[in-house]
């Protein structure tokens, strides 16, 4: 409980809180040495174990930087660049959707809060982004430490990836954190792959909702195929079919 209060309270404090520290970046990648400087009273290994147990971060391979050409903060020393790296979806500063996302999709689904006074809590989004990135957007690798696929884009409230089975996917939390949207398209003759993947992703989303936000009153909808222009900011304004 002390760790939860101190560590989470500092790492994820809003900008206007006195506990806030400016450690967010466009990539969400933080070196363990930088994290240790924030919490010198705790061992580095304990911090990593705790944060990964809470599913708030994932350790990534140093190969990730070479594979994707991504750099962590420029003001870090060479020693820090050699430190272990942690990926935090919650610490991604970028709020812009990737420009390469298609304008229309073939399939759309959403999980909507039916109570206007309820919303998905931040931890739900953080864990969901981690699960989707590492379960579906990974290349095959023999490394014990995973690294993200270069065709995976993550921003403040969503994720977009292209897989090797010809399927393009977007998952995004929209409408003031009251709705999770899943959008998918596939190349010709890859329809079965898309059907299989959408079942898995929908199951991932609904399972996490029941685990982390079990008190939410939610409804599932399929979005009309003729009403799938991207982005979908407010799904309730589209044509929806109750599941």
N, C-alpha and C positions, 0 to 999 in steps of 0.2 A: 504493500500500500504506500510506503514511503517512496519507493522508486516510481510508482505510478504517478504520485503527486508531484515529485520534484522533476523527474526527467520529462515526462509528458507535458507537465505544466510549463516547462521552458521551451522544449522543442516545438510545440504546437500552439504556443500562446499567440493570440491575435496581435496585430501591429500596435494597437492602442493600449496593450497591457504592459505594465512595468517589467514583467518577466520576459518579454519578447527579446529574442536575439536574432540578428539578421544573418541567418545561415541558409536560407532558401537559395535555390539556384534554378537556372533554366532546365537543368537535367535532373535535379533531385538527388544527385550523387554527392555524398559527404564522406570525407576521409575519416577513418577511425581516430586518427591523431587529432583532428579538429574537434571531434565529438568528445574526446578525452579531456581536452582543454576546458570544455564547458563544465565537465563533471569530474574534477580531479579527485574527489572523495571516493569515487567508485573505480573498480578495476575495469579495464577495457573489455576483457572477456565477459565479465558479468553484464556490462551494458549491452553487448551484442546478443548474448543469450536472452536477456530480458526483452529487448526490442523485437527480436525475431519470434520469441514465444508469443508476444502480443500481436504478431503479424503486422507490424508497422514498418518493417524494413526487410531487405534481403541483401545478404552479402553477395557481391558480384566479383567476377574474375578481373584481374588486371588486364587480361586480354581484351576485355570489353572496350577499353579506351582505344586500342589499336584497331580492333575490328570495326568500330563505328566512327573513329576519328573524333570522338567526344573528348573534351578537356574539362576537368574540374576547375574550380576557381583559379584564376590566373595569378593571384597574389600568394598562392601557397608555395612553399619551398619545395625543392626537389625531394627532400626526405619525406615530406607529407605526401607527395605524389606517389611515393613508393609504399605508402601505408595501405592497409586493408581498406576496401571501399564498400560503402553501404548505400543502397538505393532506397529513398523514401518518396513514395508518391505524394505524400502530404507536403513535402518541401519543394515541389515543383512550382516555380514562380510563374511560368508561362501560362497564360490564360487563353491564348489564341489557338483555334483549331488549325490543324495542318491544311495547307492549301491544296494538297494533292488528293484530298478526299473527293470522291465522285459526287456529282450533283443530285443523282437519284439512285435509289436502291430497289431491290426486287422484293425484299421481305422486311417487315417491321413489326416489332413487338414491344410492349412496355409494361412495367409494373408500377402502378399509380397509387399513391396514397388516397384512400377514399375519404379520409377525415382531413378537412382543410387546415386543421390546427396541428397536424403531425407532419414529420419530415424524416428523411433518412439521416442518421447521425454521421458525423465525419468519419468515424472509425470504419463504418460500413464501406464507404467509398475507398478508403486507404487499403483495406484488406481485399476488396474486390479487384482493384487495379493490380495489386500484387499477384493475386491468384490468376487473373486472366493473362497477365504478362508472362508469368513463368509456367503456366500450364498449356497455353495455346500459342504464344508468340515466340517460342524458343526454337532455335535450330537444333538439330541432333548434335550432341556433343558427348565426349567421354569424360569431360571435366567434372569433378565433384562439385564445383561451384558454378552455377548457371550464369549465363550472360544473355542479354536480350537480343532478339533478332533485329537486324538493322532496318527491317521494314515495319517495325513496331514504333508507333508514335504515341507518347503519353503527354497529356496536358493536365491542367488543374482539376478538371472534372470528367475526364474521359480518356479512352484508349482506342486506337485504330491500328489494325494490322492486316497484312496480306500473308496468307500461308501458302505452303507448297502444294496444297490440294486445290488451288484455284479459287479460293474463297476470300472475299474482302469483308471485314467486320468492323463495326463501330459500336462501342458501348459508352453511354454518356449519362451522367446524372444532371437533369435539367429541371426547369419549372420550380425554381427556388428550393431545390433539393427534395422535391416531392415526387419525382418520377425518374425511373431508370429506363432508358431507351436502348433497344438492341436493333441495329440495322445490318442487313447482310445482302451481298450480291455475289454471283459466281460466274465464271466463264462457262461457255456452252459445254454441255456434257459433264459438268461437275455438280449437277443438282443434288445428287445423292450425298456428296460430301458436305454440301451446305445444310441439308436436312439433318445429317448426323451431328454436325458441329452446333447447329442452333439448339438441338435438344440438350447437348452438354452444357452450353453457355447459359441457357435458361435455367437449367437445374442448378448450376453454380450460383446464379443470382438469387433464386428463390431460397436455396438452402442457406446462404449467408444471411438473407433477410430474416429467416426464422431463427437463426443462431444469434445474430447481433441486435436485430430490431424486432424481436418477437411480439412486442405489444402494438406494432403498427397495424392499422387496418388498411389492407391493400387489395387491389383488383388487377387481374391480368387482362390485357387487350391485345388484339392483332390490329395493326394499322392497315387501312385500305391500300392495296398495291398501287393504286392510282394517286395516292396522296403521300408519297415518300420522298418529296423534295428535301434535300439537306441544306441547312441544318433544321432540326425539329426542336424548336425552343419550348413550345407549349403543346404537347401531344393532344390535350383535350380539345384543341382547336382543329384537329385533323379528324377524318372519319375513322372511328374506332369500332371494333366488334368485340363484345365481351366474350371471354373464354369460359 
